[in-house]
Amino acid sequence: MIASRCYGERMRTTVVFDEDVAAAVERLRREKGLGLSDAVNELVRVGLRVRPPRRPFRQRTSPLGLRIDVGNVAEALETLEGPDRR
């Protein structure tokens, strides 16, 4: 059967779930009293929803007035932690 012909009909197939997916299906079945197919369909629909795009992450920084050359890690650590920190 061609996939494009399946949309108006119910389709049966065998699916193997990873453990985390099987646990999510079982949890939804218990919470809502659903059958296996209904729980899987609900989880798939949630996954197919279009999500709004996320804002790009921007690291906020503040000037501390301290300049450290991190080219020499040991020297930078000594400057930050003190010479007796080792």
N, C-alpha and C positions, 0 to 999 in steps of 0.2 A: 504494500500500500504506500503510495507517495504521501509525503508529509503534508503537502498543501491540501490534500483531500481529507486530512484528519481533523481539521479545525472545527468542523460542525459535529463531529462524532466523538464518542469517548474512546480513549486509546488505552490499551493495556500493554504493559511492558514490565520487565524485571529490572529493578534498580538495586544496586548494592550501596548502602550508606556507610560513610565513615562513622566511627564511634561518636564523635561530637555531634554529627548531624542526626544520627539515630537517637541520641539523648535529647536533642532539641525537639524532635518529632514526638517522642514519648512524653516529654514534659508538657507540650502543647495539648496532646491527646488527653492527659490527666486533668490539666487545668480547665479545659473547655468541654470535655466529654465528647471529643471528636473521634471519628474513625480514622484509620491510617491515611486513606486517600485525601480526606478533607484537611487533615493536619499538614500533609505534604503540600497540597495545593495552596494553603494559606501561607506557609513559609516561603514557597516559591514566589507567590504574588508580592510578598513583602520585599523579597530580594530584587524583584523586577521593577519596583517603583523608581521613578526618576527622582533623584535627590537634587536639591538645589546645590549649585557649586559652592565649595567652601572658599572662604577668604584665604588668601595666601598667608602663610605664617610669617610673621615679622618679629625678629628678636629685638626686644627693647633693651637699650643699653643706657647707662648713665656715666658721664665722665667722673672718674674718681681722682684724677690728678696724679695718678701713679703710672709710670711708664716702665714696663718690664719687657726686656728682650727675651723671648721664649726660644731663641735659637739654641741656647744652652739650658737644657731642662734642669740640671742640677743647680746651676746658678740661680735660675728663676725660683726654684723651690726654696733655696737658702734665703733669698731675698724675702719671699712671702712668709716662710715659717720660722726663720731664724737659723743661725748656724748650729745651735744645740739640739735641733729637732730630730736629727738622725737617729 
